[in-house]
Amino acid sequence: MQDNAPCHESTCVLEFLAENHVPIMEWPPQSPDLNLIKNLWTDLKACFHRQFLELFNHPSKSLEARYRYGEVLQEVWYSQGMELVEVLIESMPQRCAAVIEAQGGWTKY
């Protein structure tokens, strides 16, 4: 599966896929509707921002803040667990159906 982005259409990529007998699904070009990582990153960034502001009251470039960025990011990631990932994965059939129904056009996702 790929999203038909130009970088996936390069000759060397297409040759590799053909030589290794990797089938390519038909896919709406660069469809954000089916990219679960974007949803995950959006949620992770929002949670990180909220938690970081609780600690520092504002975005900061201080040395203390820079040390805490990594710690806070890991805390947020592990506190969310796999619940959001599972929800996003379980939503794929509905997402695919919505894109098919919209003939590759806009969907609510």
N, CA, C and O atoms as a printed pandas DataFrame, in Angstrom:
     atom_number atom_name residue_name chain_id  residue_number  x_coord  y_coord  z_coord
0              1         N          MET        A               1    0.844   -1.160    0.000
1              2        CA          MET        A               1    0.000    0.000    0.000
2              3         C          MET        A               1    0.898    1.234    0.000
3              4         O          MET        A               1    1.890    1.286    0.727
4              5         N          GLN        A               2    0.558    2.200   -0.794
5              6        CA          GLN        A               2    1.248    3.483   -0.812
6              7         C          GLN        A               2    0.237    4.540   -1.200
7              8         O          GLN        A               2   -0.847    4.219   -1.687
8              9         N          ASP        A               3    0.584    5.802   -0.988
9             10        CA          ASP        A               3   -0.413    6.842   -1.215
10            11         C          ASP        A               3   -0.230    7.584   -2.536
11            12         O          ASP        A               3   -0.780    8.673   -2.702
12            13         N          ASN        A               4    0.512    7.035   -3.463
13            14        CA          ASN        A               4    0.735    7.624   -4.788
14            15         C          ASN        A               4    1.432    8.977   -4.731
15            16         O          ASN        A               4    1.342    9.763   -5.674
16            17         N          ALA        A               5    2.123    9.251   -3.635
17            18        CA          ALA        A               5    2.911   10.473   -3.554
18            19         C          ALA        A               5    4.024   10.394   -4.602
19            20         O          ALA        A               5    4.483    9.298   -4.923
20            21         N          PRO        A               6    4.466   11.535   -5.140
21            22        CA          PRO        A               6    5.498   11.520   -6.181
22            23         C          PRO        A               6    6.750   10.737   -5.800
23            24         O          PRO        A               6    7.358   10.098   -6.659
24            25         N          CYS        A               7    7.148   10.773   -4.528
25            26        CA          CYS        A               7    8.357   10.034   -4.136
26            27         C          CYS        A               7    8.174    8.526   -4.269
27            28         O          CYS        A               7    9.160    7.799   -4.383
28            29         N          HIS        A               8    6.937    8.043   -4.258
29            30        CA          HIS        A               8    6.672    6.619   -4.413
30            31         C          HIS        A               8    6.591    6.218   -5.885
31            32         O          HIS        A               8    6.546    5.032   -6.212
32            33         N          GLU        A               9    6.572    7.191   -6.744
33            34        CA          GLU        A               9    6.439    6.925   -8.172
34            35         C          GLU        A               9    7.788    6.929   -8.892
35            36         O          GLU        A               9    7.833    6.834  -10.118
36            37         N          SER        A              10    8.873    7.036   -8.151
37            38        CA          SER        A              10   10.178    7.076   -8.803
38            39         C          SER        A              10   10.459    5.735   -9.470
39            40         O          SER        A              10    9.935    4.702   -9.053
40            41         N          THR        A              11   11.269    5.760  -10.484
41            42        CA          THR        A              11   11.583    4.560  -11.250
42            43         C          THR        A              11   12.162    3.474  -10.369
43            44         O          THR        A              11   11.775    2.311  -10.481
44            45         N          CYS        A              12   13.098    3.845   -9.481
45            46        CA          CYS        A              12   13.741    2.814   -8.653
46            47         C          CYS        A              12   12.740    2.156   -7.701
47            48         O          CYS        A              12   12.838    0.956   -7.443
48            49         N          VAL        A              13   11.783    2.919   -7.178
49            50        CA          VAL        A              13   10.775    2.342   -6.287
50            51         C          VAL        A              13    9.868    1.398   -7.064
51            52         O          VAL        A              13    9.604    0.281   -6.620
52            53         N          LEU        A              14    9.393    1.843   -8.218
53            54        CA          LEU        A              14    8.515    0.998   -9.030
54            55         C          LEU        A              14    9.222   -0.269   -9.489
55            56         O          LEU        A              14    8.615   -1.340   -9.511
56            57         N          GLU        A              15   10.507   -0.161   -9.858
57            58        CA          GLU        A              15   11.287   -1.341  -10.251
58            59         C          GLU        A              15   11.432   -2.306   -9.081
59            60         O          GLU        A              15   11.265   -3.515   -9.244
60            61         N          PHE        A              16   11.740   -1.774   -7.905
61            62        CA          PHE        A              16   11.875   -2.623   -6.716
62            63         C          PHE        A              16   10.588   -3.388   -6.449
63            64         O          PHE        A              16   10.612   -4.597   -6.218
64            65         N          LEU        A              17    9.469   -2.682   -6.482
65            66        CA          LEU        A              17    8.185   -3.332   -6.225
66            67         C          LEU        A              17    7.890   -4.408   -7.257
67            68         O          LEU        A              17    7.405   -5.485   -6.911
68            69         N          ALA        A              18    8.179   -4.126   -8.519
69            70        CA          ALA        A              18    7.938   -5.105   -9.584
70            71         C          ALA        A              18    8.850   -6.318   -9.424
71            72         O          ALA        A              18    8.396   -7.458   -9.525
72            73         N          GLU        A              19   10.145   -6.070   -9.173
73            74        CA          GLU        A              19   11.105   -7.173   -9.023
74            75         C          GLU        A              19   10.773   -8.071   -7.836
75            76         O          GLU        A              19   11.056   -9.269   -7.865
76            77         N          ASN        A              20   10.186   -7.510   -6.815
77            78        CA          ASN        A              20    9.864   -8.270   -5.609
78            79         C          ASN        A              20    8.409   -8.700   -5.547
79            80         O          ASN        A              20    7.925   -9.165   -4.515
80            81         N          HIS        A              21    7.716   -8.537   -6.678
81            82        CA          HIS        A              21    6.328   -8.986   -6.814
82            83         C          HIS        A              21    5.432   -8.416   -5.716
83            84         O          HIS        A              21    4.611   -9.129   -5.138
84            85         N          VAL        A              22    5.597   -7.145   -5.442
85            86        CA          VAL        A              22    4.784   -6.462   -4.433
86            87         C          VAL        A              22    3.613   -5.797   -5.149
87            88         O          VAL        A              22    3.815   -4.882   -5.948
88            89         N          PRO        A              23    2.387   -6.249   -4.868
89            90        CA          PRO        A              23    1.233   -5.630   -5.528
90            91         C          PRO        A              23    0.976   -4.236   -4.950
91            92         O          PRO        A              23    1.252   -3.972   -3.780
92            93         N          ILE        A              24    0.454   -3.371   -5.777
93            94        CA          ILE        A              24    0.151   -2.011   -5.356
94            95         C          ILE        A              24   -1.356   -1.814   -5.413
95            96         O          ILE        A              24   -1.984   -2.038   -6.447
96            97         N          MET        A              25   -1.927   -1.393   -4.295
97            98        CA          MET        A              25   -3.364   -1.112   -4.253
98            99         C          MET        A              25   -3.652    0.176   -5.005
99           100         O          MET        A              25   -2.816    1.078   -5.058
100          101         N          GLU        A              26   -4.837    0.253   -5.583
101          102        CA          GLU        A              26   -5.275    1.544   -6.112
102          103         C          GLU        A              26   -5.576    2.419   -4.903
103          104         O          GLU        A              26   -6.207    1.970   -3.946
104          105         N          TRP        A              27   -5.128    3.651   -4.948
105          106        CA          TRP        A              27   -5.219    4.512   -3.777
106          107         C          TRP        A              27   -5.431    5.943   -4.217
107          108         O          TRP        A              27   -4.764    6.397   -5.147
108          109         N          PRO        A              28   -6.330    6.666   -3.586
109          110        CA          PRO        A              28   -6.484    8.076   -3.942
110          111         C          PRO        A              28   -5.157    8.811   -3.699
111          112         O          PRO        A              28   -4.537    8.619   -2.653
112          113         N          PRO        A              29   -4.715    9.641   -4.638
113          114        CA          PRO        A              29   -3.429   10.317   -4.477
114          115         C          PRO        A              29   -3.371   11.156   -3.208
115          116         O          PRO        A              29   -4.226   12.008   -2.965
116          117         N          GLN        A              30   -2.351   10.898   -2.410
117          118        CA          GLN        A              30   -2.040   11.660   -1.200
118          119         C          GLN        A              30   -3.261   11.909   -0.322
119          120         O          GLN        A              30   -3.467   13.021    0.163
120          121         N          SER        A              31   -4.052   10.894   -0.124
121          122        CA          SER        A              31   -5.286   11.038    0.644
122          123         C          SER        A              31   -5.010   11.090    2.143
123          124         O          SER        A              31   -4.571   10.092    2.715
124          125         N          PRO        A              32   -5.257   12.226    2.795
125          126        CA          PRO        A              32   -5.095   12.278    4.245
126          127         C          PRO        A              32   -6.184   11.503    4.966
127          128         O          PRO        A              32   -6.057   11.208    6.154
128          129         N          ASP        A              33   -7.248   11.174    4.259
129          130        CA          ASP        A              33   -8.371   10.472    4.870
130          131         C          ASP        A              33   -7.981    9.095    5.394
131          132         O          ASP        A              33   -8.633    8.576    6.300
132          133         N          LEU        A              34   -6.943    8.504    4.846
133          134        CA          LEU        A              34   -6.578    7.147    5.216
134          135         C          LEU        A              34   -5.235    7.085    5.942
135          136         O          LEU        A              34   -4.711    5.993    6.164
136          137         N          ASN        A              35   -4.681    8.208    6.307
137          138        CA          ASN        A              35   -3.397    8.242    6.971
138          139         C          ASN        A              35   -3.612    8.349    8.480
139          140         O          ASN        A              35   -3.832    9.439    9.008
140          141         N          LEU        A              36   -3.548    7.219    9.160
141          142        CA          LEU        A              36   -3.800    7.182   10.593
142          143         C          LEU        A              36   -2.725    7.891   11.398
143          144         O          LEU        A              36   -2.999    8.401   12.485
144          145         N          ILE        A              37   -1.512    7.929   10.880
145          146        CA          ILE        A              37   -0.410    8.563   11.603
146          147         C          ILE        A              37   -0.697   10.044   11.825
147          148         O          ILE        A              37   -0.350   10.587   12.874
148          149         N          LYS        A              38   -1.323   10.703   10.856
149          150        CA          LYS        A              38   -1.628   12.123   11.020
150          151         C          LYS        A              38   -2.572   12.335   12.204
151          152         O          LYS        A              38   -2.402   13.291   12.962
152          153         N          ASN        A              39   -3.562   11.459   12.373
153          154        CA          ASN        A              39   -4.465   11.560   13.520
154          155         C          ASN        A              39   -3.712   11.325   14.828
155          156         O          ASN        A              39   -3.938   12.024   15.817
156          157         N          LEU        A              40   -2.829   10.350   14.827
157          158        CA          LEU        A              40   -2.053   10.028   16.017
158          159         C          LEU        A              40   -1.144   11.196   16.399
159          160         O          LEU        A              40   -1.065   11.561   17.572
160          161         N          TRP        A              41   -0.458   11.784   15.413
161          162        CA          TRP        A              41    0.431   12.917   15.686
162          163         C          TRP        A              41   -0.347   14.116   16.190
163          164         O          TRP        A              41    0.108   14.807   17.102
164          165         N          THR        A              42   -1.509   14.376   15.618
165          166        CA          THR        A              42   -2.320   15.512   16.054
166          167         C          THR        A              42   -2.688   15.360   17.526
167          168         O          THR        A              42   -2.568   16.311   18.299
168          169         N          ASP        A              43   -3.130   14.179   17.911
169          170        CA          ASP        A              43   -3.506   13.934   19.294
170          171         C          ASP        A              43   -2.295   14.011   20.217
171          172         O          ASP        A              43   -2.370   14.603   21.293
172          173         N          LEU        A              44   -1.188   13.419   19.803
173          174        CA          LEU        A              44    0.027   13.431   20.614
174          175         C          LEU        A              44    0.520   14.868   20.842
175          176         O          LEU        A              44    0.894   15.234   21.957
176          177         N          LYS        A              45    0.515   15.671   19.776
177          178        CA          LYS        A              45    0.971   17.062   19.909
178          179         C          LYS        A              45    0.066   17.858   20.838
179          180         O          LYS        A              45    0.549   18.652   21.645
180          181         N          ALA        A              46   -1.236   17.653   20.732
181          182        CA          ALA        A              46   -2.179   18.388   21.586
182          183         C          ALA        A              46   -1.975   18.012   23.056
183          184         O          ALA        A              46   -1.942   18.887   23.920
184          185         N          CYS        A              47   -1.842   16.734   23.336
185          186        CA          CYS        A              47   -1.629   16.285   24.714
186          187         C          CYS        A              47   -0.291   16.773   25.255
187          188         O          CYS        A              47   -0.193   17.194   26.407
188          189         N          PHE        A              48    0.734   16.713   24.416
189          190        CA          PHE        A              48    2.062   17.196   24.818
190          191         C          PHE        A              48    1.982   18.680   25.170
191          192         O          PHE        A              48    2.489   19.109   26.207
192          193         N          HIS        A              49    1.349   19.449   24.309
193          194        CA          HIS        A              49    1.260   20.893   24.514
194          195         C          HIS        A              49    0.534   21.203   25.827
195          196         O          HIS        A              49    0.984   22.044   26.605
196          197         N          ARG        A              50   -0.585   20.522   26.066
197          198        CA          ARG        A              50   -1.342   20.745   27.307
198          199         C          ARG        A              50   -0.491   20.439   28.535
199          200         O          ARG        A              50   -0.424   21.230   29.475
200          201         N          GLN        A              51    0.161   19.272   28.507
201          202        CA          GLN        A              51    0.951   18.866   29.674
202          203         C          GLN        A              51    2.158   19.778   29.867
203          204         O          GLN        A              51    2.510   20.111   30.998
204          205         N          PHE        A              52    2.784   20.177   28.781
205          206        CA          PHE        A              52    3.954   21.034   28.898
206          207         C          PHE        A              52    3.567   22.404   29.453
207          208         O          PHE        A              52    4.282   22.969   30.281
208          209         N          LEU        A              53    2.439   22.931   28.997
209          210        CA          LEU        A              53    1.999   24.234   29.507
210          211         C          LEU        A              53    1.631   24.170   30.990
211          212         O          LEU        A              53    1.784   25.159   31.706
212          213         N          GLU        A              54    1.152   23.023   31.453
213          214        CA          GLU        A              54    0.880   22.869   32.879
214          215         C          GLU        A              54    2.161   23.001   33.690
215          216         O          GLU        A              54    2.140   23.508   34.811
216          217         N          LEU        A              55    3.275   22.548   33.125
217          218        CA          LEU        A              55    4.549   22.621   33.832
218          219         C          LEU        A              55    5.196   23.998   33.750
219          220         O          LEU        A              55    5.780   24.470   34.726
220          221         N          PHE        A              56    5.092   24.647   32.584
221          222        CA          PHE        A              56    5.839   25.879   32.352
222          223         C          PHE        A              56    4.983   27.117   32.101
223          224         O          PHE        A              56    5.528   28.215   31.993
224          225         N          ASN        A              57    3.673   26.977   32.007
225          226        CA          ASN        A              57    2.742   28.093   31.778
226          227         C          ASN        A              57    2.840   28.738   30.401
227          228         O          ASN        A              57    1.939   29.488   30.026
228          229         N          HIS        A              58    3.873   28.483   29.648
229          230        CA          HIS        A              58    4.037   29.046   28.300
230          231         C          HIS        A              58    5.129   28.263   27.582
231          232         O          HIS        A              58    5.971   27.646   28.234
232          233         N          PRO        A              59    5.130   28.279   26.250
233          234        CA          PRO        A              59    6.238   27.637   25.538
234          235         C          PRO        A              59    7.546   28.304   25.952
235          236         O          PRO        A              59    7.590   29.517   26.155
236          237         N          SER        A              60    8.576   27.537   26.073
237          238        CA          SER        A              60    9.840   28.070   26.572
238          239         C          SER        A              60   11.017   27.471   25.821
239          240         O          SER        A              60   10.970   26.323   25.380
240          241         N          LYS        A              61   12.064   28.256   25.683
241          242        CA          LYS        A              61   13.314   27.774   25.095
242          243         C          LYS        A              61   14.403   27.675   26.157
243          244         O          LYS        A              61   15.583   27.536   25.836
244          245         N          SER        A              62   14.001   27.747   27.416
245          246        CA          SER        A              62   14.980   27.679   28.494
246          247         C          SER        A              62   15.656   26.311   28.497
247          248         O          SER        A              62   15.132   25.341   27.949
248          249         N          LEU        A              63   16.809   26.253   29.113
249          250        CA          LEU        A              63   17.541   24.998   29.205
250          251         C          LEU        A              63   16.720   23.949   29.955
251          252         O          LEU        A              63   16.687   22.783   29.561
252          253         N          GLU        A              64   16.062   24.365   31.032
253          254        CA          GLU        A              64   15.221   23.440   31.795
254          255         C          GLU        A              64   14.104   22.871   30.924
255          256         O          GLU        A              64   13.828   21.672   30.955
256          257         N          ALA        A              65   13.462   23.754   30.142
257          258        CA          ALA        A              65   12.374   23.309   29.267
258          259         C          ALA        A              65   12.876   22.318   28.239
259          260         O          ALA        A              65   12.223   21.307   27.977
260          261         N          ARG        A              66   14.027   22.597   27.655
261          262        CA          ARG        A              66   14.566   21.678   26.640
262          263         C          ARG        A              66   14.847   20.305   27.221
263          264         O          ARG        A              66   14.627   19.296   26.551
264          265         N          TYR        A              67   15.327   20.248   28.449
265          266        CA          TYR        A              67   15.562   18.946   29.080
266          267         C          TYR        A              67   14.246   18.203   29.311
267          268         O          TYR        A              67   14.188   16.977   29.213
268          269         N          ARG        A              68   13.213   18.948   29.614
269          270        CA          ARG        A              68   11.926   18.329   29.928
270          271         C          ARG        A              68   11.137   17.897   28.689
271          272         O          ARG        A              68   10.265   17.034   28.795
272          273         N          TYR        A              69   11.421   18.474   27.518
273          274        CA          TYR        A              69   10.664   18.122   26.308
274          275         C          TYR        A              69   10.612   16.618   26.090
275          276         O          TYR        A              69    9.533   16.046   25.933
276          277         N          GLY        A              70   11.766   15.984   26.082
277          278        CA          GLY        A              70   11.820   14.546   25.843
278          279         C          GLY        A              70   11.083   13.753   26.898
279          280         O          GLY        A              70   10.386   12.786   26.590
280          281         N          GLU        A              71   11.241   14.171   28.158
281          282        CA          GLU        A              71   10.565   13.473   29.246
282          283         C          GLU        A              71    9.046   13.592   29.123
283          284         O          GLU        A              71    8.319   12.609   29.269
284          285         N          VAL        A              72    8.586   14.799   28.855
285          286        CA          VAL        A              72    7.140   15.026   28.733
286          287         C          VAL        A              72    6.578   14.268   27.538
287          288         O          VAL        A              72    5.496   13.687   27.623
288          289         N          LEU        A              73    7.297   14.271   26.442
289          290        CA          LEU        A              73    6.843   13.562   25.252
290          291         C          LEU        A              73    6.681   12.074   25.540
291          292         O          LEU        A              73    5.683   11.466   25.153
292          293         N          GLN        A              74    7.664   11.492   26.220
293          294        CA          GLN        A              74    7.555   10.073   26.568
294          295         C          GLN        A              74    6.408    9.824   27.544
295          296         O          GLN        A              74    5.684    8.838   27.406
296          297         N          GLU        A              75    6.236   10.707   28.528
297          298        CA          GLU        A              75    5.131   10.557   29.477
298          299         C          GLU        A              75    3.791   10.563   28.749
299          300         O          GLU        A              75    2.917    9.743   29.030
300          301         N          VAL        A              76    3.642   11.490   27.818
301          302        CA          VAL        A              76    2.382   11.593   27.061
302          303         C          VAL        A              76    2.165   10.334   26.235
303          304         O          VAL        A              76    1.072    9.766   26.241
304          305         N          TRP        A              77    3.189    9.900   25.530
305          306        CA          TRP        A              77    3.062    8.718   24.673
306          307         C          TRP        A              77    2.654    7.496   25.488
307          308         O          TRP        A              77    1.720    6.784   25.119
308          309         N          TYR        A              78    3.348    7.254   26.588
309          310        CA          TYR        A              78    3.059    6.057   27.380
310          311         C          TYR        A              78    1.768    6.182   28.177
311          312         O          TYR        A              78    1.145    5.166   28.484
312          313         N          SER        A              79    1.349    7.388   28.519
313          314        CA          SER        A              79    0.095    7.538   29.251
314          315         C          SER        A              79   -1.103    7.262   28.355
315          316         O          SER        A              79   -2.152    6.831   28.835
316          317         N          GLN        A              80   -0.955    7.507   27.054
317          318        CA          GLN        A              80   -2.051    7.242   26.128
318          319         C          GLN        A              80   -2.206    5.760   25.862
319          320         O          GLN        A              80   -3.292    5.304   25.503
320          321         N          GLY        A              81   -1.133    5.002   26.033
321          322        CA          GLY        A              81   -1.191    3.577   25.762
322          323         C          GLY        A              81   -1.527    3.322   24.295
323          324         O          GLY        A              81   -1.251    4.148   23.425
324          325         N          MET        A              82   -2.108    2.199   24.050
325          326        CA          MET        A              82   -2.430    1.817   22.681
326          327         C          MET        A              82   -3.898    2.063   22.348
327          328         O          MET        A              82   -4.361    1.683   21.273
328          329         N          GLU        A              83   -4.627    2.689   23.251
329          330        CA          GLU        A              83   -6.063    2.872   23.035
330          331         C          GLU        A              83   -6.371    3.642   21.752
331          332         O          GLU        A              83   -7.194    3.204   20.948
332          333         N          LEU        A              84   -5.712    4.792   21.557
333          334        CA          LEU        A              84   -5.972    5.583   20.361
334          335         C          LEU        A              84   -5.540    4.826   19.106
335          336         O          LEU        A              84   -6.229    4.865   18.086
336          337         N          VAL        A              85   -4.411    4.146   19.179
337          338        CA          VAL        A              85   -3.931    3.371   18.024
338          339         C          VAL        A              85   -4.968    2.318   17.649
339          340         O          VAL        A              85   -5.280    2.143   16.471
340          341         N          GLU        A              86   -5.497    1.624   18.637
341          342        CA          GLU        A              86   -6.497    0.591   18.374
342          343         C          GLU        A              86   -7.770    1.190   17.777
343          344         O          GLU        A              86   -8.345    0.624   16.847
344          345         N          VAL        A              87   -8.208    2.324   18.304
345          346        CA          VAL        A              87   -9.402    2.992   17.773
346          347         C          VAL        A              87   -9.179    3.381   16.312
347          348         O          VAL        A              87  -10.053    3.183   15.468
348          349         N          LEU        A              88   -8.006    3.933   16.024
349          350        CA          LEU        A              88   -7.716    4.341   14.644
350          351         C          LEU        A              88   -7.671    3.137   13.701
351          352         O          LEU        A              88   -8.204    3.193   12.592
352          353         N          ILE        A              89   -7.046    2.067   14.135
353          354        CA          ILE        A              89   -6.979    0.858   13.306
354          355         C          ILE        A              89   -8.382    0.306   13.066
355          356         O          ILE        A              89   -8.722   -0.074   11.945
356          357         N          GLU        A              90   -9.190    0.263   14.114
357          358        CA          GLU        A              90  -10.556   -0.250   13.976
358          359         C          GLU        A              90  -11.421    0.631   13.075
359          360         O          GLU        A              90  -12.435    0.172   12.550
360          361         N          SER        A              91  -11.026    1.895   12.892
361          362        CA          SER        A              91  -11.803    2.799   12.043
362          363         C          SER        A              91  -11.499    2.636   10.554
363          364         O          SER        A              91  -12.190    3.224    9.722
364          365         N          MET        A              92  -10.488    1.857   10.205
365          366        CA          MET        A              92  -10.083    1.736    8.794
366          367         C          MET        A              92  -11.186    1.230    7.873
367          368         O          MET        A              92  -11.341    1.783    6.784
368          369         N          PRO        A              93  -11.961    0.211    8.244
369          370        CA          PRO        A              93  -13.025   -0.204    7.320
370          371         C          PRO        A              93  -14.001    0.930    6.995
371          372         O          PRO        A              93  -14.407    1.096    5.845
372          373         N          GLN        A              94  -14.372    1.706    8.014
373          374        CA          GLN        A              94  -15.283    2.824    7.779
374          375         C          GLN        A              94  -14.606    3.913    6.934
375          376         O          GLN        A              94  -15.242    4.512    6.066
376          377         N          ARG        A              95  -13.331    4.165    7.187
377          378        CA          ARG        A              95  -12.590    5.170    6.416
378          379         C          ARG        A              95  -12.511    4.762    4.943
379          380         O          ARG        A              95  -12.755    5.568    4.046
380          381         N          CYS        A              96  -12.164    3.488    4.715
381          382        CA          CYS        A              96  -12.062    2.997    3.331
382          383         C          CYS        A              96  -13.414    3.090    2.629
383          384         O          CYS        A              96  -13.493    3.522    1.480
384          385         N          ALA        A              97  -14.471    2.684    3.321
385          386        CA          ALA        A              97  -15.809    2.746    2.726
386          387         C          ALA        A              97  -16.189    4.186    2.393
387          388         O          ALA        A              97  -16.798    4.445    1.355
388          389         N          ALA        A              98  -15.832    5.123    3.273
389          390        CA          ALA        A              98  -16.167    6.533    3.038
390          391         C          ALA        A              98  -15.421    7.079    1.824
391          392         O          ALA        A              98  -15.987    7.834    1.034
392          393         N          VAL        A              99  -14.148    6.698    1.672
393          394        CA          VAL        A              99  -13.366    7.169    0.523
394          395         C          VAL        A              99  -13.905    6.566   -0.773
395          396         O          VAL        A              99  -13.978    7.244   -1.797
396          397         N          ILE        A             100  -14.283    5.287   -0.720
397          398        CA          ILE        A             100  -14.856    4.642   -1.906
398          399         C          ILE        A             100  -16.174    5.319   -2.278
399          400         O          ILE        A             100  -16.425    5.611   -3.448
400          401         N          GLU        A             101  -17.004    5.562   -1.276
401          402        CA          GLU        A             101  -18.289    6.213   -1.539
402          403         C          GLU        A             101  -18.094    7.624   -2.106
403          404         O          GLU        A             101  -18.860    8.064   -2.963
404          405         N          ALA        A             102  -17.069    8.326   -1.625
405          406        CA          ALA        A             102  -16.796    9.691   -2.095
406          407         C          ALA        A             102  -15.950    9.684   -3.374
407          408         O          ALA        A             102  -15.538   10.737   -3.861
408          409         N          GLN        A             103  -15.698    8.489   -3.911
409          410        CA          GLN        A             103  -14.899    8.320   -5.125
410          411         C          GLN        A             103  -13.546    9.047   -5.019
411          412         O          GLN        A             103  -13.108    9.728   -5.946
412          413         N          GLY        A             104  -12.910    8.874   -3.863
413          414        CA          GLY        A             104  -11.593    9.477   -3.636
414          415         C          GLY        A             104  -11.646   10.914   -3.191
415          416         O          GLY        A             104  -10.605   11.541   -2.990
416          417         N          GLY        A             105  -12.841   11.450   -3.033
417          418        CA          GLY        A             105  -12.991   12.849   -2.617
418          419         C          GLY        A             105  -12.984   13.000   -1.106
419          420         O          GLY        A             105  -12.625   12.072   -0.380
420          421         N          TRP        A             106  -13.381   14.171   -0.639
421          422        CA          TRP        A             106  -13.371   14.524    0.766
422          423         C          TRP        A             106  -14.305   13.637    1.572
423          424         O          TRP        A             106  -15.387   13.268    1.114
424          425         N          THR        A             107  -13.868   13.302    2.778
425          426        CA          THR        A             107  -14.713   12.581    3.727
426          427         C          THR        A             107  -14.607   13.271    5.074
427          428         O          THR        A             107  -13.819   14.204    5.230
428          429         N          LYS        A             108  -15.382   12.831    6.042
429          430        CA          LYS        A             108  -15.338   13.428    7.371
430          431         C          LYS        A             108  -14.050   13.086    8.106
431          432         O          LYS        A             108  -13.742   13.704    9.125
432          433         N          TYR        A             109  -13.304   12.128    7.614
433          434        CA          TYR        A             109  -12.070   11.742    8.288
434          435         C          TYR        A             109  -10.963   12.665    7.858
435          436         O          TYR        A             109   -9.827   12.518    8.309
